[in-house]
Amino acid sequence: MNGGLLALIFAGLASFLIGAYLASTGDRESGIAMMGVGLLFQVLALRQIKMLKKGDNDAR
């Protein structure tokens, strides 16, 4: 697991949590957008993990 993959994982988690907080405190549109960005980061991280498991070294 490389640093870029870890950055995607943590960025996704942080974005989703910040978005959930914003959505619950009243700034609903920004919160939903941040949660969407967090999910996008998680999808990209899962794609990278899948490529690494396949043995494709170009995933880095």
PDBQT receptor file of N, H, CA, C and O in Angstrom, charges set to zero:
ATOM      1  N   MET A   1       0.852  -1.168   0.000  1.00  0.00    +0.000 N 
ATOM      2  CA  MET A   1       0.000   0.000   0.000  1.00  0.00    +0.000 C 
ATOM      3  C   MET A   1       0.900   1.234   0.000  1.00  0.00    +0.000 C 
ATOM      4  O   MET A   1       1.787   1.369   0.843  1.00  0.00    +0.000 OA
ATOM      5  N   ASN A   2       0.664   2.116  -0.940  1.00  0.00    +0.000 N 
ATOM      6  H   ASN A   2      -0.056   2.007  -1.624  1.00  0.00    +0.000 HD
ATOM      7  CA  ASN A   2       1.531   3.289  -1.042  1.00  0.00    +0.000 C 
ATOM      8  C   ASN A   2       0.881   4.524  -0.398  1.00  0.00    +0.000 C 
ATOM      9  O   ASN A   2      -0.263   4.480   0.054  1.00  0.00    +0.000 OA
ATOM     10  N   GLY A   3       1.632   5.603  -0.372  1.00  0.00    +0.000 N 
ATOM     11  H   GLY A   3       2.561   5.638  -0.739  1.00  0.00    +0.000 HD
ATOM     12  CA  GLY A   3       1.168   6.821   0.279  1.00  0.00    +0.000 C 
ATOM     13  C   GLY A   3      -0.028   7.459  -0.393  1.00  0.00    +0.000 C 
ATOM     14  O   GLY A   3      -0.891   8.027   0.276  1.00  0.00    +0.000 OA
ATOM     15  N   GLY A   4      -0.086   7.370  -1.715  1.00  0.00    +0.000 N 
ATOM     16  H   GLY A   4       0.616   6.908  -2.258  1.00  0.00    +0.000 HD
ATOM     17  CA  GLY A   4      -1.226   7.943  -2.440  1.00  0.00    +0.000 C 
ATOM     18  C   GLY A   4      -2.525   7.243  -2.102  1.00  0.00    +0.000 C 
ATOM     19  O   GLY A   4      -3.573   7.878  -1.986  1.00  0.00    +0.000 OA
ATOM     20  N   LEU A   5      -2.451   5.944  -1.946  1.00  0.00    +0.000 N 
ATOM     21  H   LEU A   5      -1.599   5.429  -2.040  1.00  0.00    +0.000 HD
ATOM     22  CA  LEU A   5      -3.645   5.175  -1.590  1.00  0.00    +0.000 C 
ATOM     23  C   LEU A   5      -4.111   5.533  -0.177  1.00  0.00    +0.000 C 
ATOM     24  O   LEU A   5      -5.305   5.708   0.067  1.00  0.00    +0.000 OA
ATOM     25  N   LEU A   6      -3.170   5.638   0.731  1.00  0.00    +0.000 N 
ATOM     26  H   LEU A   6      -2.200   5.497   0.533  1.00  0.00    +0.000 HD
ATOM     27  CA  LEU A   6      -3.532   6.032   2.100  1.00  0.00    +0.000 C 
ATOM     28  C   LEU A   6      -4.126   7.438   2.131  1.00  0.00    +0.000 C 
ATOM     29  O   LEU A   6      -5.056   7.706   2.891  1.00  0.00    +0.000 OA
ATOM     30  N   ALA A   7      -3.592   8.329   1.309  1.00  0.00    +0.000 N 
ATOM     31  H   ALA A   7      -2.837   8.111   0.691  1.00  0.00    +0.000 HD
ATOM     32  CA  ALA A   7      -4.132   9.686   1.249  1.00  0.00    +0.000 C 
ATOM     33  C   ALA A   7      -5.575   9.674   0.745  1.00  0.00    +0.000 C 
ATOM     34  O   ALA A   7      -6.416  10.407   1.266  1.00  0.00    +0.000 OA
ATOM     35  N   LEU A   8      -5.867   8.849  -0.261  1.00  0.00    +0.000 N 
ATOM     36  H   LEU A   8      -5.184   8.254  -0.684  1.00  0.00    +0.000 HD
ATOM     37  CA  LEU A   8      -7.243   8.745  -0.761  1.00  0.00    +0.000 C 
ATOM     38  C   LEU A   8      -8.183   8.211   0.315  1.00  0.00    +0.000 C 
ATOM     39  O   LEU A   8      -9.303   8.697   0.470  1.00  0.00    +0.000 OA
ATOM     40  N   ILE A   9      -7.720   7.211   1.054  1.00  0.00    +0.000 N 
ATOM     41  H   ILE A   9      -6.810   6.816   0.929  1.00  0.00    +0.000 HD
ATOM     42  CA  ILE A   9      -8.552   6.616   2.102  1.00  0.00    +0.000 C 
ATOM     43  C   ILE A   9      -8.866   7.648   3.184  1.00  0.00    +0.000 C 
ATOM     44  O   ILE A   9     -10.022   7.812   3.573  1.00  0.00    +0.000 OA
ATOM     45  N   PHE A  10      -7.836   8.339   3.667  1.00  0.00    +0.000 N 
ATOM     46  H   PHE A  10      -6.896   8.205   3.351  1.00  0.00    +0.000 HD
ATOM     47  CA  PHE A  10      -8.055   9.316   4.735  1.00  0.00    +0.000 C 
ATOM     48  C   PHE A  10      -8.822  10.540   4.252  1.00  0.00    +0.000 C 
ATOM     49  O   PHE A  10      -9.633  11.093   4.994  1.00  0.00    +0.000 OA
ATOM     50  N   ALA A  11      -8.575  10.970   3.014  1.00  0.00    +0.000 N 
ATOM     51  H   ALA A  11      -7.916  10.521   2.410  1.00  0.00    +0.000 HD
ATOM     52  CA  ALA A  11      -9.321  12.105   2.461  1.00  0.00    +0.000 C 
ATOM     53  C   ALA A  11     -10.799  11.760   2.325  1.00  0.00    +0.000 C 
ATOM     54  O   ALA A  11     -11.665  12.588   2.608  1.00  0.00    +0.000 OA
ATOM     55  N   GLY A  12     -11.080  10.545   1.894  1.00  0.00    +0.000 N 
ATOM     56  H   GLY A  12     -10.377   9.873   1.664  1.00  0.00    +0.000 HD
ATOM     57  CA  GLY A  12     -12.469  10.117   1.769  1.00  0.00    +0.000 C 
ATOM     58  C   GLY A  12     -13.173  10.069   3.105  1.00  0.00    +0.000 C 
ATOM     59  O   GLY A  12     -14.307  10.530   3.239  1.00  0.00    +0.000 OA
ATOM     60  N   LEU A  13     -12.502   9.513   4.087  1.00  0.00    +0.000 N 
ATOM     61  H   LEU A  13     -11.581   9.139   3.978  1.00  0.00    +0.000 HD
ATOM     62  CA  LEU A  13     -13.100   9.419   5.413  1.00  0.00    +0.000 C 
ATOM     63  C   LEU A  13     -13.325  10.803   6.014  1.00  0.00    +0.000 C 
ATOM     64  O   LEU A  13     -14.399  11.087   6.544  1.00  0.00    +0.000 OA
ATOM     65  N   ALA A  14     -12.319  11.655   5.931  1.00  0.00    +0.000 N 
ATOM     66  H   ALA A  14     -11.446  11.424   5.500  1.00  0.00    +0.000 HD
ATOM     67  CA  ALA A  14     -12.432  13.001   6.497  1.00  0.00    +0.000 C 
ATOM     68  C   ALA A  14     -13.508  13.811   5.779  1.00  0.00    +0.000 C 
ATOM     69  O   ALA A  14     -14.302  14.494   6.427  1.00  0.00    +0.000 OA
ATOM     70  N   SER A  15     -13.543  13.742   4.455  1.00  0.00    +0.000 N 
ATOM     71  H   SER A  15     -12.899  13.188   3.929  1.00  0.00    +0.000 HD
ATOM     72  CA  SER A  15     -14.547  14.490   3.697  1.00  0.00    +0.000 C 
ATOM     73  C   SER A  15     -15.954  14.034   4.052  1.00  0.00    +0.000 C 
ATOM     74  O   SER A  15     -16.855  14.857   4.215  1.00  0.00    +0.000 OA
ATOM     75  N   PHE A  16     -16.144  12.727   4.171  1.00  0.00    +0.000 N 
ATOM     76  H   PHE A  16     -15.413  12.059   4.038  1.00  0.00    +0.000 HD
ATOM     77  CA  PHE A  16     -17.472  12.224   4.490  1.00  0.00    +0.000 C 
ATOM     78  C   PHE A  16     -17.893  12.656   5.894  1.00  0.00    +0.000 C 
ATOM     79  O   PHE A  16     -19.035  13.066   6.103  1.00  0.00    +0.000 OA
ATOM     80  N   LEU A  17     -16.974  12.566   6.855  1.00  0.00    +0.000 N 
ATOM     81  H   LEU A  17     -16.046  12.233   6.686  1.00  0.00    +0.000 HD
ATOM     82  CA  LEU A  17     -17.316  12.960   8.224  1.00  0.00    +0.000 C 
ATOM     83  C   LEU A  17     -17.599  14.452   8.336  1.00  0.00    +0.000 C 
ATOM     84  O   LEU A  17     -18.531  14.855   9.032  1.00  0.00    +0.000 OA
ATOM     85  N   ILE A  18     -16.810  15.270   7.661  1.00  0.00    +0.000 N 
ATOM     86  H   ILE A  18     -16.053  14.943   7.096  1.00  0.00    +0.000 HD
ATOM     87  CA  ILE A  18     -17.050  16.717   7.670  1.00  0.00    +0.000 C 
ATOM     88  C   ILE A  18     -18.386  17.017   7.000  1.00  0.00    +0.000 C 
ATOM     89  O   ILE A  18     -19.149  17.857   7.477  1.00  0.00    +0.000 OA
ATOM     90  N   GLY A  19     -18.665  16.334   5.902  1.00  0.00    +0.000 N 
ATOM     91  H   GLY A  19     -18.045  15.652   5.515  1.00  0.00    +0.000 HD
ATOM     92  CA  GLY A  19     -19.941  16.533   5.222  1.00  0.00    +0.000 C 
ATOM     93  C   GLY A  19     -21.122  16.137   6.081  1.00  0.00    +0.000 C 
ATOM     94  O   GLY A  19     -22.141  16.828   6.090  1.00  0.00    +0.000 OA
ATOM     95  N   ALA A  20     -21.001  15.033   6.806  1.00  0.00    +0.000 N 
ATOM     96  H   ALA A  20     -20.174  14.472   6.799  1.00  0.00    +0.000 HD
ATOM     97  CA  ALA A  20     -22.083  14.604   7.694  1.00  0.00    +0.000 C 
ATOM     98  C   ALA A  20     -22.306  15.622   8.809  1.00  0.00    +0.000 C 
ATOM     99  O   ALA A  20     -23.443  15.904   9.186  1.00  0.00    +0.000 OA
ATOM    100  N   TYR A  21     -21.216  16.167   9.328  1.00  0.00    +0.000 N 
ATOM    101  H   TYR A  21     -20.292  15.938   9.021  1.00  0.00    +0.000 HD
ATOM    102  CA  TYR A  21     -21.335  17.191  10.364  1.00  0.00    +0.000 C 
ATOM    103  C   TYR A  21     -22.011  18.447   9.810  1.00  0.00    +0.000 C 
ATOM    104  O   TYR A  21     -22.913  19.004  10.435  1.00  0.00    +0.000 OA
ATOM    105  N   LEU A  22     -21.566  18.883   8.637  1.00  0.00    +0.000 N 
ATOM    106  H   LEU A  22     -20.833  18.430   8.129  1.00  0.00    +0.000 HD
ATOM    107  CA  LEU A  22     -22.161  20.085   8.037  1.00  0.00    +0.000 C 
ATOM    108  C   LEU A  22     -23.638  19.887   7.726  1.00  0.00    +0.000 C 
ATOM    109  O   LEU A  22     -24.450  20.784   7.951  1.00  0.00    +0.000 OA
ATOM    110  N   ALA A  23     -23.982  18.723   7.213  1.00  0.00    +0.000 N 
ATOM    111  H   ALA A  23     -23.322  17.994   7.030  1.00  0.00    +0.000 HD
ATOM    112  CA  ALA A  23     -25.380  18.456   6.872  1.00  0.00    +0.000 C 
ATOM    113  C   ALA A  23     -26.258  18.430   8.121  1.00  0.00    +0.000 C 
ATOM    114  O   ALA A  23     -27.417  18.841   8.081  1.00  0.00    +0.000 OA
ATOM    115  N   SER A  24     -25.702  17.948   9.220  1.00  0.00    +0.000 N 
ATOM    116  H   SER A  24     -24.759  17.615   9.252  1.00  0.00    +0.000 HD
ATOM    117  CA  SER A  24     -26.510  17.856  10.430  1.00  0.00    +0.000 C 
ATOM    118  C   SER A  24     -26.613  19.184  11.177  1.00  0.00    +0.000 C 
ATOM    119  O   SER A  24     -27.530  19.369  11.977  1.00  0.00    +0.000 OA
ATOM    120  N   THR A  25     -25.687  20.110  10.929  1.00  0.00    +0.000 N 
ATOM    121  H   THR A  25     -24.942  19.960  10.279  1.00  0.00    +0.000 HD
ATOM    122  CA  THR A  25     -25.725  21.387  11.650  1.00  0.00    +0.000 C 
ATOM    123  C   THR A  25     -26.419  22.487  10.874  1.00  0.00    +0.000 C 
ATOM    124  O   THR A  25     -26.511  23.615  11.360  1.00  0.00    +0.000 OA
ATOM    125  N   GLY A  26     -26.911  22.190   9.679  1.00  0.00    +0.000 N 
ATOM    126  H   GLY A  26     -26.837  21.274   9.285  1.00  0.00    +0.000 HD
ATOM    127  CA  GLY A  26     -27.726  23.186   8.999  1.00  0.00    +0.000 C 
ATOM    128  C   GLY A  26     -27.267  23.552   7.608  1.00  0.00    +0.000 C 
ATOM    129  O   GLY A  26     -28.098  23.982   6.808  1.00  0.00    +0.000 OA
ATOM    130  N   ASP A  27     -26.006  23.411   7.269  1.00  0.00    +0.000 N 
ATOM    131  H   ASP A  27     -25.331  23.062   7.919  1.00  0.00    +0.000 HD
ATOM    132  CA  ASP A  27     -25.526  23.739   5.926  1.00  0.00    +0.000 C 
ATOM    133  C   ASP A  27     -25.664  22.495   5.057  1.00  0.00    +0.000 C 
ATOM    134  O   ASP A  27     -24.680  21.843   4.709  1.00  0.00    +0.000 OA
ATOM    135  N   ARG A  28     -26.909  22.188   4.719  1.00  0.00    +0.000 N 
ATOM    136  H   ARG A  28     -27.708  22.718   5.002  1.00  0.00    +0.000 HD
ATOM    137  CA  ARG A  28     -27.243  20.909   4.101  1.00  0.00    +0.000 C 
ATOM    138  C   ARG A  28     -26.603  20.709   2.736  1.00  0.00    +0.000 C 
ATOM    139  O   ARG A  28     -26.074  19.632   2.463  1.00  0.00    +0.000 OA
ATOM    140  N   GLU A  29     -26.638  21.723   1.868  1.00  0.00    +0.000 N 
ATOM    141  H   GLU A  29     -27.069  22.598   2.090  1.00  0.00    +0.000 HD
ATOM    142  CA  GLU A  29     -26.116  21.570   0.510  1.00  0.00    +0.000 C 
ATOM    143  C   GLU A  29     -24.607  21.313   0.517  1.00  0.00    +0.000 C 
ATOM    144  O   GLU A  29     -24.115  20.435  -0.192  1.00  0.00    +0.000 OA
ATOM    145  N   SER A  30     -23.891  22.078   1.312  1.00  0.00    +0.000 N 
ATOM    146  H   SER A  30     -24.291  22.792   1.887  1.00  0.00    +0.000 HD
ATOM    147  CA  SER A  30     -22.436  21.878   1.394  1.00  0.00    +0.000 C 
ATOM    148  C   SER A  30     -22.097  20.529   2.021  1.00  0.00    +0.000 C 
ATOM    149  O   SER A  30     -21.140  19.873   1.610  1.00  0.00    +0.000 OA
ATOM    150  N   GLY A  31     -22.869  20.122   3.001  1.00  0.00    +0.000 N 
ATOM    151  H   GLY A  31     -23.647  20.655   3.336  1.00  0.00    +0.000 HD
ATOM    152  CA  GLY A  31     -22.639  18.841   3.646  1.00  0.00    +0.000 C 
ATOM    153  C   GLY A  31     -22.837  17.678   2.698  1.00  0.00    +0.000 C 
ATOM    154  O   GLY A  31     -22.045  16.736   2.682  1.00  0.00    +0.000 OA
ATOM    155  N   ILE A  32     -23.901  17.746   1.906  1.00  0.00    +0.000 N 
ATOM    156  H   ILE A  32     -24.545  18.511   1.919  1.00  0.00    +0.000 HD
ATOM    157  CA  ILE A  32     -24.161  16.682   0.941  1.00  0.00    +0.000 C 
ATOM    158  C   ILE A  32     -23.069  16.645  -0.120  1.00  0.00    +0.000 C 
ATOM    159  O   ILE A  32     -22.648  15.568  -0.542  1.00  0.00    +0.000 OA
ATOM    160  N   ALA A  33     -22.610  17.811  -0.551  1.00  0.00    +0.000 N 
ATOM    161  H   ALA A  33     -22.952  18.686  -0.209  1.00  0.00    +0.000 HD
ATOM    162  CA  ALA A  33     -21.527  17.875  -1.537  1.00  0.00    +0.000 C 
ATOM    163  C   ALA A  33     -20.242  17.269  -0.971  1.00  0.00    +0.000 C 
ATOM    164  O   ALA A  33     -19.548  16.527  -1.666  1.00  0.00    +0.000 OA
ATOM    165  N   MET A  34     -19.925  17.580   0.280  1.00  0.00    +0.000 N 
ATOM    166  H   MET A  34     -20.488  18.183   0.844  1.00  0.00    +0.000 HD
ATOM    167  CA  MET A  34     -18.719  17.028   0.904  1.00  0.00    +0.000 C 
ATOM    168  C   MET A  34     -18.825  15.514   1.068  1.00  0.00    +0.000 C 
ATOM    169  O   MET A  34     -17.839  14.801   0.884  1.00  0.00    +0.000 OA
ATOM    170  N   MET A  35     -20.012  15.021   1.414  1.00  0.00    +0.000 N 
ATOM    171  H   MET A  35     -20.813  15.601   1.564  1.00  0.00    +0.000 HD
ATOM    172  CA  MET A  35     -20.183  13.573   1.526  1.00  0.00    +0.000 C 
ATOM    173  C   MET A  35     -20.011  12.913   0.161  1.00  0.00    +0.000 C 
ATOM    174  O   MET A  35     -19.457  11.818   0.066  1.00  0.00    +0.000 OA
ATOM    175  N   GLY A  36     -20.480  13.570  -0.887  1.00  0.00    +0.000 N 
ATOM    176  H   GLY A  36     -20.930  14.460  -0.810  1.00  0.00    +0.000 HD
ATOM    177  CA  GLY A  36     -20.292  13.044  -2.236  1.00  0.00    +0.000 C 
ATOM    178  C   GLY A  36     -18.831  12.981  -2.623  1.00  0.00    +0.000 C 
ATOM    179  O   GLY A  36     -18.386  12.009  -3.232  1.00  0.00    +0.000 OA
ATOM    180  N   VAL A  37     -18.088  14.008  -2.274  1.00  0.00    +0.000 N 
ATOM    181  H   VAL A  37     -18.450  14.798  -1.779  1.00  0.00    +0.000 HD
ATOM    182  CA  VAL A  37     -16.649  14.018  -2.554  1.00  0.00    +0.000 C 
ATOM    183  C   VAL A  37     -15.952  12.910  -1.761  1.00  0.00    +0.000 C 
ATOM    184  O   VAL A  37     -15.057  12.239  -2.274  1.00  0.00    +0.000 OA
ATOM    185  N   GLY A  38     -16.367  12.728  -0.520  1.00  0.00    +0.000 N 
ATOM    186  H   GLY A  38     -17.094  13.274  -0.103  1.00  0.00    +0.000 HD
ATOM    187  CA  GLY A  38     -15.797  11.655   0.295  1.00  0.00    +0.000 C 
ATOM    188  C   GLY A  38     -16.048  10.287  -0.311  1.00  0.00    +0.000 C 
ATOM    189  O   GLY A  38     -15.157   9.438  -0.326  1.00  0.00    +0.000 OA
ATOM    190  N   LEU A  39     -17.259  10.069  -0.812  1.00  0.00    +0.000 N 
ATOM    191  H   LEU A  39     -17.983  10.759  -0.799  1.00  0.00    +0.000 HD
ATOM    192  CA  LEU A  39     -17.566   8.794  -1.448  1.00  0.00    +0.000 C 
ATOM    193  C   LEU A  39     -16.764   8.607  -2.729  1.00  0.00    +0.000 C 
ATOM    194  O   LEU A  39     -16.347   7.493  -3.045  1.00  0.00    +0.000 OA
ATOM    195  N   LEU A  40     -16.547   9.685  -3.464  1.00  0.00    +0.000 N 
ATOM    196  H   LEU A  40     -16.886  10.590  -3.208  1.00  0.00    +0.000 HD
ATOM    197  CA  LEU A  40     -15.727   9.610  -4.678  1.00  0.00    +0.000 C 
ATOM    198  C   LEU A  40     -14.299   9.190  -4.339  1.00  0.00    +0.000 C 
ATOM    199  O   LEU A  40     -13.720   8.348  -5.024  1.00  0.00    +0.000 OA
ATOM    200  N   PHE A  41     -13.733   9.773  -3.285  1.00  0.00    +0.000 N 
ATOM    201  H   PHE A  41     -14.204  10.457  -2.728  1.00  0.00    +0.000 HD
ATOM    202  CA  PHE A  41     -12.384   9.380  -2.857  1.00  0.00    +0.000 C 
ATOM    203  C   PHE A  41     -12.345   7.914  -2.455  1.00  0.00    +0.000 C 
ATOM    204  O   PHE A  41     -11.375   7.218  -2.756  1.00  0.00    +0.000 OA
ATOM    205  N   GLN A  42     -13.383   7.436  -1.781  1.00  0.00    +0.000 N 
ATOM    206  H   GLN A  42     -14.171   8.002  -1.537  1.00  0.00    +0.000 HD
ATOM    207  CA  GLN A  42     -13.417   6.038  -1.369  1.00  0.00    +0.000 C 
ATOM    208  C   GLN A  42     -13.510   5.106  -2.569  1.00  0.00    +0.000 C 
ATOM    209  O   GLN A  42     -12.878   4.050  -2.584  1.00  0.00    +0.000 OA
ATOM    210  N   VAL A  43     -14.292   5.487  -3.573  1.00  0.00    +0.000 N 
ATOM    211  H   VAL A  43     -14.805   6.345  -3.561  1.00  0.00    +0.000 HD
ATOM    212  CA  VAL A  43     -14.396   4.673  -4.789  1.00  0.00    +0.000 C 
ATOM    213  C   VAL A  43     -13.044   4.612  -5.494  1.00  0.00    +0.000 C 
ATOM    214  O   VAL A  43     -12.639   3.550  -5.967  1.00  0.00    +0.000 OA
ATOM    215  N   LEU A  44     -12.346   5.740  -5.566  1.00  0.00    +0.000 N 
ATOM    216  H   LEU A  44     -12.675   6.603  -5.181  1.00  0.00    +0.000 HD
ATOM    217  CA  LEU A  44     -11.022   5.744  -6.189  1.00  0.00    +0.000 C 
ATOM    218  C   LEU A  44     -10.040   4.871  -5.406  1.00  0.00    +0.000 C 
ATOM    219  O   LEU A  44      -9.217   4.173  -5.999  1.00  0.00    +0.000 OA
ATOM    220  N   ALA A  45     -10.129   4.913  -4.082  1.00  0.00    +0.000 N 
ATOM    221  H   ALA A  45     -10.797   5.480  -3.601  1.00  0.00    +0.000 HD
ATOM    222  CA  ALA A  45      -9.251   4.079  -3.260  1.00  0.00    +0.000 C 
ATOM    223  C   ALA A  45      -9.560   2.600  -3.478  1.00  0.00    +0.000 C 
ATOM    224  O   ALA A  45      -8.642   1.788  -3.597  1.00  0.00    +0.000 OA
ATOM    225  N   LEU A  46     -10.838   2.244  -3.529  1.00  0.00    +0.000 N 
ATOM    226  H   LEU A  46     -11.583   2.903  -3.432  1.00  0.00    +0.000 HD
ATOM    227  CA  LEU A  46     -11.198   0.845  -3.766  1.00  0.00    +0.000 C 
ATOM    228  C   LEU A  46     -10.748   0.378  -5.141  1.00  0.00    +0.000 C 
ATOM    229  O   LEU A  46     -10.350  -0.775  -5.309  1.00  0.00    +0.000 OA
ATOM    230  N   ARG A  47     -10.809   1.265  -6.121  1.00  0.00    +0.000 N 
ATOM    231  H   ARG A  47     -11.132   2.201  -5.984  1.00  0.00    +0.000 HD
ATOM    232  CA  ARG A  47     -10.331   0.925  -7.459  1.00  0.00    +0.000 C 
ATOM    233  C   ARG A  47      -8.834   0.642  -7.436  1.00  0.00    +0.000 C 
ATOM    234  O   ARG A  47      -8.370  -0.306  -8.071  1.00  0.00    +0.000 OA
ATOM    235  N   GLN A  48      -8.082   1.456  -6.711  1.00  0.00    +0.000 N 
ATOM    236  H   GLN A  48      -8.459   2.225  -6.195  1.00  0.00    +0.000 HD
ATOM    237  CA  GLN A  48      -6.641   1.244  -6.603  1.00  0.00    +0.000 C 
ATOM    238  C   GLN A  48      -6.333  -0.077  -5.892  1.00  0.00    +0.000 C 
ATOM    239  O   GLN A  48      -5.433  -0.811  -6.301  1.00  0.00    +0.000 OA
ATOM    240  N   ILE A  49      -7.077  -0.375  -4.834  1.00  0.00    +0.000 N 
ATOM    241  H   ILE A  49      -7.808   0.221  -4.501  1.00  0.00    +0.000 HD
ATOM    242  CA  ILE A  49      -6.862  -1.626  -4.105  1.00  0.00    +0.000 C 
ATOM    243  C   ILE A  49      -7.142  -2.812  -5.015  1.00  0.00    +0.000 C 
ATOM    244  O   ILE A  49      -6.396  -3.791  -5.013  1.00  0.00    +0.000 OA
ATOM    245  N   LYS A  50      -8.212  -2.727  -5.791  1.00  0.00    +0.000 N 
ATOM    246  H   LYS A  50      -8.819  -1.932  -5.792  1.00  0.00    +0.000 HD
ATOM    247  CA  LYS A  50      -8.557  -3.810  -6.714  1.00  0.00    +0.000 C 
ATOM    248  C   LYS A  50      -7.453  -4.006  -7.749  1.00  0.00    +0.000 C 
ATOM    249  O   LYS A  50      -7.115  -5.141  -8.086  1.00  0.00    +0.000 OA
ATOM    250  N   MET A  51      -6.894  -2.918  -8.250  1.00  0.00    +0.000 N 
ATOM    251  H   MET A  51      -7.168  -1.996  -7.976  1.00  0.00    +0.000 HD
ATOM    252  CA  MET A  51      -5.814  -3.020  -9.235  1.00  0.00    +0.000 C 
ATOM    253  C   MET A  51      -4.557  -3.626  -8.610  1.00  0.00    +0.000 C 
ATOM    254  O   MET A  51      -3.856  -4.406  -9.255  1.00  0.00    +0.000 OA
ATOM    255  N   LEU A  52      -4.277  -3.272  -7.367  1.00  0.00    +0.000 N 
ATOM    256  H   LEU A  52      -4.848  -2.639  -6.844  1.00  0.00    +0.000 HD
ATOM    257  CA  LEU A  52      -3.105  -3.831  -6.699  1.00  0.00    +0.000 C 
ATOM    258  C   LEU A  52      -3.273  -5.319  -6.426  1.00  0.00    +0.000 C 
ATOM    259  O   LEU A  52      -2.309  -6.078  -6.521  1.00  0.00    +0.000 OA
ATOM    260  N   LYS A  53      -4.480  -5.742  -6.090  1.00  0.00    +0.000 N 
ATOM    261  H   LYS A  53      -5.263  -5.125  -6.013  1.00  0.00    +0.000 HD
ATOM    262  CA  LYS A  53      -4.733  -7.167  -5.857  1.00  0.00    +0.000 C 
ATOM    263  C   LYS A  53      -4.613  -7.971  -7.130  1.00  0.00    +0.000 C 
ATOM    264  O   LYS A  53      -4.185  -9.125  -7.097  1.00  0.00    +0.000 OA
ATOM    265  N   LYS A  54      -4.987  -7.377  -8.260  1.00  0.00    +0.000 N 
ATOM    266  H   LYS A  54      -5.334  -6.440  -8.286  1.00  0.00    +0.000 HD
ATOM    267  CA  LYS A  54      -4.883  -8.064  -9.540  1.00  0.00    +0.000 C 
ATOM    268  C   LYS A  54      -3.438  -8.266  -9.947  1.00  0.00    +0.000 C 
ATOM    269  O   LYS A  54      -3.140  -9.155 -10.743  1.00  0.00    +0.000 OA
ATOM    270  N   GLY A  55      -2.547  -7.468  -9.423  1.00  0.00    +0.000 N 
ATOM    271  H   GLY A  55      -2.789  -6.745  -8.775  1.00  0.00    +0.000 HD
ATOM    272  CA  GLY A  55      -1.135  -7.572  -9.771  1.00  0.00    +0.000 C 
ATOM    273  C   GLY A  55      -0.733  -6.588 -10.834  1.00  0.00    +0.000 C 
ATOM    274  O   GLY A  55       0.347  -6.703 -11.414  1.00  0.00    +0.000 OA
ATOM    275  N   ASP A  56      -1.584  -5.621 -11.100  1.00  0.00    +0.000 N 
ATOM    276  H   ASP A  56      -2.461  -5.527 -10.629  1.00  0.00    +0.000 HD
ATOM    277  CA  ASP A  56      -1.273  -4.601 -12.103  1.00  0.00    +0.000 C 
ATOM    278  C   ASP A  56      -0.392  -3.546 -11.443  1.00  0.00    +0.000 C 
ATOM    279  O   ASP A  56      -0.873  -2.758 -10.629  1.00  0.00    +0.000 OA
ATOM    280  N   ASN A  57       0.881  -3.526 -11.785  1.00  0.00    +0.000 N 
ATOM    281  H   ASN A  57       1.272  -4.166 -12.447  1.00  0.00    +0.000 HD
ATOM    282  CA  ASN A  57       1.818  -2.596 -11.159  1.00  0.00    +0.000 C 
ATOM    283  C   ASN A  57       1.668  -1.174 -11.666  1.00  0.00    +0.000 C 
ATOM    284  O   ASN A  57       2.272  -0.262 -11.101  1.00  0.00    +0.000 OA
ATOM    285  N   ASP A  58       0.882  -0.955 -12.712  1.00  0.00    +0.000 N 
ATOM    286  H   ASP A  58       0.391  -1.695 -13.171  1.00  0.00    +0.000 HD
ATOM    287  CA  ASP A  58       0.679   0.397 -13.233  1.00  0.00    +0.000 C 
ATOM    288  C   ASP A  58      -0.361   1.160 -12.414  1.00  0.00    +0.000 C 
ATOM    289  O   ASP A  58      -0.674   2.301 -12.754  1.00  0.00    +0.000 OA
ATOM    290  N   ALA A  59      -0.901   0.581 -11.363  1.00  0.00    +0.000 N 
ATOM    291  H   ALA A  59      -0.647  -0.345 -11.086  1.00  0.00    +0.000 HD
ATOM    292  CA  ALA A  59      -1.926   1.226 -10.541  1.00  0.00    +0.000 C 
ATOM    293  C   ALA A  59      -1.338   2.334  -9.689  1.00  0.00    +0.000 C 
ATOM    294  O   ALA A  59      -2.084   3.162  -9.167  1.00  0.00    +0.000 OA
ATOM    295  N   ARG A  60      -0.055   2.373  -9.537  1.00  0.00    +0.000 N 
ATOM    296  H   ARG A  60       0.551   1.700  -9.961  1.00  0.00    +0.000 HD
ATOM    297  CA  ARG A  60       0.569   3.379  -8.680  1.00  0.00    +0.000 C 
ATOM    298  C   ARG A  60       0.680   4.627  -9.417  1.00  0.00    +0.000 C 
ATOM    299  O   ARG A  60       1.180   5.617  -8.883  1.00  0.00    +0.000 OA
TER     300      ARG A  60
